[in-house]
Amino acid sequence: MPEPQWLDNEEMRTWTALLSGWALLEREVEQQLKRDAGLSHTQYEVLVRLADAPDGTIRMTELAASLINSKSRLSYQIDQLEKAGLVRRGTVPGDSRGVTAELTTKGRRALEEAAPGHVTLVRDLLIDVLTPAQRTAIADGLAEVADRIRARLL
């Protein structure tokens, strides 16, 4: 087995900055959404995806893929959102195994109430901290990472 190509100082700085920056940002977002809306970050993202979908409805398999989440983890989140009356499950016409998630009116209201605080936090902790060039570099670089990983999964 060949010797691995170890990270140099700048590469290690990139890796650790990504890890610590993401962990801290995720913790702050999770706390803000729990405190202000009673939602986890994943639950909030489910509501966002449903709100953006035609008729507020998405197949569970598509929803899981868009969230980069396993079907079982998504199912748990949908259970919690369904108990709160924010989403409901449905069936796909003509597909006895197809299951959908649908945003309820209560779910849409919850999202509308949670969104201002969420976007304010994201802007304060990420968007407004970075220059436009930095935002572009991060978006482009992480898109490349995502593309490479998705290609390996195919």
C-alpha positions as CSV (number, residue, x, y, z in Angstrom):
1,M,0.0,0.0,0.0
2,P,1.5,3.4,-1.0
3,E,2.2,6.0,1.6
4,P,-0.7,8.5,1.8
5,Q,-0.1,12.1,0.7
6,W,-0.3,13.8,4.0
7,L,-1.9,17.2,4.3
8,D,0.4,20.2,4.3
9,N,-0.1,23.1,6.8
10,E,-2.4,25.1,4.4
11,E,-4.4,22.0,3.5
12,M,-4.8,21.1,7.2
13,R,-5.9,24.6,7.9
14,T,-8.6,24.3,5.2
15,W,-9.8,21.0,6.6
16,T,-10.0,22.1,10.3
17,A,-11.5,25.5,9.4
18,L,-14.3,23.6,7.5
19,L,-14.9,21.2,10.4
20,S,-14.9,23.8,13.1
21,G,-16.8,26.4,11.1
22,W,-19.5,24.0,10.1
23,A,-19.9,22.5,13.6
24,L,-20.2,25.9,15.2
25,L,-22.6,27.2,12.6
26,E,-24.8,24.1,12.7
27,R,-24.9,24.3,16.5
28,E,-26.0,27.9,16.4
29,V,-28.7,27.3,13.7
30,E,-30.0,24.2,15.6
31,Q,-30.3,26.2,18.9
32,Q,-31.9,29.2,17.2
33,L,-34.6,27.1,15.4
34,K,-35.3,25.0,18.6
35,R,-35.6,28.2,20.7
36,D,-37.6,30.3,18.3
37,A,-39.7,27.7,16.4
38,G,-39.5,24.4,18.3
39,L,-37.9,22.8,15.2
40,S,-34.7,21.0,14.5
41,H,-32.6,22.2,11.6
42,T,-33.5,19.0,9.6
43,Q,-37.2,19.6,10.3
44,Y,-36.9,23.2,9.1
45,E,-35.2,22.0,5.9
46,V,-38.0,19.5,5.3
47,L,-40.6,22.3,5.6
48,V,-38.5,24.5,3.2
49,R,-38.3,21.7,0.6
50,L,-42.0,21.1,0.9
51,A,-42.9,24.8,0.6
52,D,-40.8,25.0,-2.6
53,A,-42.4,21.9,-4.2
54,P,-45.5,22.1,-6.5
55,D,-48.6,21.8,-4.3
56,G,-46.3,21.5,-1.2
57,T,-45.9,17.8,-1.9
58,I,-42.8,15.6,-2.6
59,R,-42.2,11.9,-2.8
60,M,-40.4,10.7,0.3
61,T,-37.5,9.2,-1.7
62,E,-37.0,12.5,-3.5
63,L,-37.2,14.4,-0.2
64,A,-34.6,12.2,1.4
65,A,-32.3,12.6,-1.6
66,S,-32.6,16.4,-1.6
67,L,-31.8,16.5,2.1
68,I,-29.0,14.0,1.7
69,N,-30.6,11.9,4.4
70,S,-31.4,8.3,4.8
71,K,-35.0,7.2,4.3
72,S,-35.2,6.0,7.9
73,R,-33.9,9.3,9.4
74,L,-36.3,11.2,7.2
75,S,-39.1,9.0,8.2
76,Y,-38.4,9.8,11.9
77,Q,-38.5,13.5,11.2
78,I,-41.7,13.2,9.2
79,D,-43.2,11.3,12.1
80,Q,-42.4,14.2,14.4
81,L,-43.7,16.8,12.0
82,E,-46.8,14.8,11.4
83,K,-47.5,14.6,15.1
84,A,-47.2,18.4,15.3
85,G,-49.6,18.7,12.4
86,L,-47.0,20.4,10.2
87,V,-47.0,17.7,7.5
88,R,-49.1,14.7,6.4
89,R,-48.2,11.6,4.5
90,G,-50.0,10.7,1.4
91,T,-49.8,8.1,-1.4
92,V,-48.7,8.4,-5.0
93,P,-51.6,7.8,-7.4
94,G,-50.9,4.6,-9.4
95,D,-47.9,3.6,-7.2
96,S,-49.0,1.5,-4.2
97,R,-45.5,1.7,-2.6
98,G,-45.0,5.5,-3.2
99,V,-45.3,7.7,-0.2
100,T,-45.4,11.5,-0.2
101,A,-45.0,14.2,2.4
102,E,-47.3,17.2,2.1
103,L,-47.0,20.6,3.9
104,T,-50.1,21.5,5.8
105,T,-51.4,25.0,6.3
106,K,-50.1,24.8,9.9
107,G,-46.7,23.8,8.6
108,R,-46.6,26.7,6.1
109,R,-47.4,29.1,9.0
110,A,-44.7,27.5,11.2
111,L,-42.2,28.0,8.3
112,E,-43.2,31.6,7.7
113,E,-42.8,32.3,11.5
114,A,-39.4,30.6,11.7
115,A,-37.9,31.9,8.5
116,P,-37.1,35.5,9.5
117,G,-35.1,34.5,12.6
118,H,-33.3,31.8,10.7
119,V,-32.3,34.0,7.7
120,T,-31.2,36.7,10.1
121,L,-28.9,34.2,11.9
122,V,-27.5,32.8,8.6
123,R,-26.8,36.3,7.3
124,D,-25.2,37.3,10.6
125,L,-23.0,34.3,11.0
126,L,-22.1,33.4,7.4
127,I,-23.3,35.7,4.6
128,D,-22.3,39.1,6.0
129,V,-19.0,37.8,7.4
130,L,-17.7,36.8,3.9
131,T,-16.9,38.9,0.9
132,P,-18.7,38.1,-2.4
133,A,-15.5,36.5,-3.7
134,Q,-15.3,34.3,-0.6
135,R,-18.9,33.2,-0.9
136,T,-18.4,32.4,-4.5
137,A,-15.2,30.4,-3.7
138,I,-16.9,28.4,-1.0
139,A,-20.0,27.8,-3.1
140,D,-18.0,26.7,-6.1
141,G,-15.6,24.6,-4.0
142,L,-18.2,22.8,-2.0
143,A,-20.3,22.1,-5.2
144,E,-17.2,20.3,-6.6
145,V,-16.9,18.3,-3.4
146,A,-20.6,17.3,-3.6
147,D,-20.3,16.4,-7.3
148,R,-17.2,14.2,-6.6
149,I,-19.0,12.4,-3.8
150,R,-22.2,11.9,-5.8
151,A,-20.2,10.5,-8.7
152,R,-18.7,7.9,-6.3
153,L,-22.2,6.9,-5.1
154,L,-23.5,6.1,-8.7
